[in-house]
Amino acid sequence: MDVPFNAFKKNLKRTPPMIGVWAMSGSAVAAEALGFAGYDFVVLDMEHAPNDAPRMLGLLQAVAGSPASAVVRLQWNDAVTVKQVLDFGAQTLMFPYVQNIEEARRAVAATRYPPDGVRGYAGMSRATRYGGVADYAAGAAREICVILQLETRKAVADLEAIAAVPGVDCIFVGPGDLSADMGFIGRTGHPEVQKVLADAAARCAKIGMPCGILAGGAAQARDYLGYGFSWVASGSDLGLMMSNARAELKTLRG
């Protein structure tokens, strides 16, 4: 049995770009349903959602039965959590709030076995198909995708240097925290914020580094794709549920 194939990593530079969605509710049922909705990927959030490592196992299992790829957004650049979610079978990891080269190197190292990193080895795990992948340790890195989130002006200024760290597969520009860092908290559509986002996408394209972003909805997602972002997650399970619930209620009440 071979190391499981990572379709998300393969399709980072594809045309048309990948379209995904954020899973914030912590519900395995919702994550699974989104996986069957036609999205290319589902982001399983650990930073701002009620998901710890044990719950992540169930979420990964839920999405695995669908055509969509699972992306795990970690709560922090922490080697222990990385080790756990990789053992649970995650292959694409987003590391939040990466500020410099050193933090980028630490993120990559957490996903690699010695001597290339610090990932602890466990032969009996979901990642190894419970021992069925005999050469998992030798081939795991090939299918692991490391995404680094740049969420401040400082980090974006150092984009090229951070992206050049060996083992980095993709850059994600976080519009929410970037807007806060720029003094426009919550106003991701502010022209100054949008200018930085467009510039970051152009710089990633120049160096051949895939870059992704989260959009608040379809209109904003189209703008981001126009900037040159390689992939976009548009909305979340909670956001889609609430917007449709409010629209339905408005129609019913007149």
N, C-alpha and C positions, 0 to 999 in steps of 0.2 A: 504494500500500500504506500502511495506517494504522499508527500506533504500536501495538505489541502491547498488548492489553487486560490489565489486572491484576485478575483475579478476586478475589484475596485482599483487595486494597484495597476493592473494591466490597462485599465481604461482611463487613467489619469489625464492622458493627452488626447483622448479620442475626440472625433467630430461626428455628431454633435456632442456638446458637453454633457456630462452627467447631471441629472437633476435629482435631488434628494429631499428629505424632510427630517425634522428634529423630533425625537421622542422624549417628551418632558414629564409625562404623567407617571412613569414608573410601572405602567401596566404592560404585562407581557402580551395580553390580548390586543391592546392597541398597537403595540410594536409589530406584532405578527400581521395584523390587518393592514397596516401601512406597507408592509413588505409585499402584500398582494395587490396594492392599489396601483402599481405600475411605476413606482419610483425606482431609480437605479440603486439607491442606498438609503439606509435609515441610520441616523446618528443617535446612539444611545448615550444619554447625558448622565455623567456622574458629578459634574461640577455644580449645577444649579437645579438638579432634580433629586428626588428621594431614592436614589439608587446607590447602594453600597456594593462591595465586591460579590457577596453571595447572591444578591438579587440579579447582578449582571449575568450570572450563569444562566438563569432562567430566561432573561431577555435575549441572550445570544442563541439559546436553543429555539426560542420562538421565531426569530427572524431567519434562522438557518433553513427552515422548511419552505421559505418563500424565494422568489427570484431575486430579491434585493440583497445587496451586500450590507453587512453590519459594520458601522464605524463607532468605536468607543471613545467618547470625549472624557478623559480622565479628570479627576478633581484637582490634581496637582502633579508636578513632575516628581513623582515618588516611586522609587524602584520596587518597593514592596507591593504596591497596588499593581504596577506594571506586570510584575511576575505573576500575580494571581490572575489577572484578566487574560494574559497570554496563555497560561495553563488552562483557562476555561475555554480557549479556542478563538479568542479575538486575534485578528491579524492586522487590522488597521486601527492605529491609536492616534488620538489628537492630544497633544500636550499643551495645556493652557499657559498663557502669560510667560512665554519664553522671551527673555530680555537680552541675551548675549550669547556669544560663542560657547562659553563654558556651560551654560544651561542647556544649550543645544547638544553639546557632546554628552552631557549627563543623560539626557533623554534617550539618545541613540544607544548609549552603553547599557541602559536598563533593558533594552530589547535584544541584546546580544549575549550569547554564552561566552565564557572565558575561552581563549585569551582576549577576545575582541570586546568584551563587556562584562557585566556583573550579574546577568540573569541567572538565577538558581535553576538547577536541572531537576526535573521530576519525570521519570519515564512513564508513570501511570497517570495520565491526565486526558481530558477531552481533546486537547491540542494534538496529542499523539494517537488519537483514536483508541485510547486506553491500551497503549502498547502495540497497536497494529501498524504504526509507521516506524519501521525499524531504524531508519536513517533520519528521523525527525531533527535531531540536534544539528546534523550536518547541513540540512536544507531549510531550516526554519527561517533564517534571515532573508532568504531569497523571496519569501512570500509575505514578510512583515512590511507594513507601510507605516512610516513615521511622518506624522503631520505636526508641524510646529505652529502654534498660534502666536502671532505678533499683534499686540493689543495696546501699544503705547507709541508715542512719537519716537521715543528712543529706539525701540525695537524695530520700527519700520525704517528708521534712518540707517540701521545696521543690517537691513534685509539681505543684501548680497553676501555679506560675511557669514551671517547665520545660515543662509541657504547653501553655502559652500561646504559646510561641515559634512564629512563623509557619513552616509547613512540616512541623511535627510531626504525624504522623497517628495515632500510637498509643503508649501507654506499656506497657512490660513490667516487671513486678516480679520480680526474681530472688531466689527463696527461698533458694538455696544460699548466695550471698555475703551476703545479708541476715542469715541465721542466724549466719554467722561474725561479722559486724559487731556483732551483738547479744550475742555471747558464747556462742552455742549451735551452734557449727560442726557442720554435718552433720545437725542435728536440726531439720529444716524443719517437723516436726509439733509442735514445742514450742508450748504455748498462747500464749506471749508473741509468738512469730513469727507464728502464725496470726492473732493479734489485729491485728498491723500489716498483714498481707496483706488481711484483711477490710476494714480501714479504708481502705486504699489503693484497693481496688475500689469502695467506696462513694463515695469522693471523686472518682474518675474518672467514675463514673456521674452525679454531681451536676453536673459541668462538661461532660458530654457527650463525654468523651474515651474511645475504646475502650481496653481494657487486656487484656493477655494474661499468661499464666503457664505455667510448666512444672510438671507433676505427676509424682510417682514412680510412679503407677499409677492404675487406674480409680477406686478408692475416693477417693483424694485429689483426683482430677480432678473428681469429682462435688461434693466439698466446695467446691472453688474456683468452680465454676459457680454453686453456691448462694450464694457471696459476691457474685456479680454480675460475675465476669470475663467479658469479651466472647468470649474464645477460650482454649483450653487445648491444650498439647501434652502428651500422656500417654505417658511412657516413651520409650525409644530403641531403635534397632535392636540395639545390643549388649545392652542390658538385657533386651529381649524374648527374644533368642537365649539368653542365659545362664540366665534364669529357666526357660525351657522345657527347656533342656538338662539343668539340674539336676533338674527335676521328672521328666523322662523317665528319667534315670539312677537316681533314687530308686525309681521304679516297677520298673525292670528288676532292681535289686539287692535289692529287697524291704526 
